[in-house]
Amino acid sequence: RGSFHGPRRAFPPKLPAFDPPRRAKEPEYGRRGMTTSSPPSDPADEATGRDDAAEAPPLRYLGDERLMRPQPPATREELRSREFRERLAMLPRAMKEHGGIGIAAPQVGWWTRAFCFGIEGANPRYPDAEGLPLTTWINPTIASPSEETCWMWEGCLSVPGMRGWVERPKEVVLAGLDETGAEREPQRLAGLAARIAQHEFDHLDGVLFPQRVPDQKFLVPQASMEARDGWAKDWPSPGSRGALLGELCDER
């Protein structure tokens, strides 16, 4: 089992070498992490605007400049707007339409700090995953990671056709706002719920799972995952060799 001794909001404390595009200076944030302004609009933002609220917008993929930037928190003014509520209602629809078990706002070109996750019924991308109730989080924070860690073959809607063997804390405390903008009671998450929350939270900071793998050999194409019977013994590691999709493993 691993141990966690790094900063409270990021794991592992030092990412593998990966240099996302440089970004312009972000606006200053006010009290409680609220910003007083939003970044300039992007023509593609119309895809998630009010006119198309009933449809899931297209995904953004690894390498997209804005996807790989830290996102600004939603302001109190934004939380009260009709457009924000419509976009928030769009997230679960987008998650289901694209076949995910979680989705973050930046993945569909909405540049704010919000995500949702949940598993209802069987998901072909994670056939061995347990069910989870759908929850939506605005301006989330993650704290108090457990020292115990676990591993999992992670995938991502924004990194299609790839899987990565990623280590994360087994438990974390998730806090933030609910769909109405009210403060949620902090929740101690464990197992798959903690895993998904950390994965989605990474998106809000512009981090994708390929940046979390400890070595290139732990990043493999989906086609290779489906041909694991032919893998060398204990490749790429004893734990990853036999772990099912959606299954957490204590062994690297």
Order of alpha helices (4+ residues) and beta strands (2+ residues): alpha-alpha-beta-beta-beta-beta-beta-beta-beta-alpha-beta-alpha-alpha
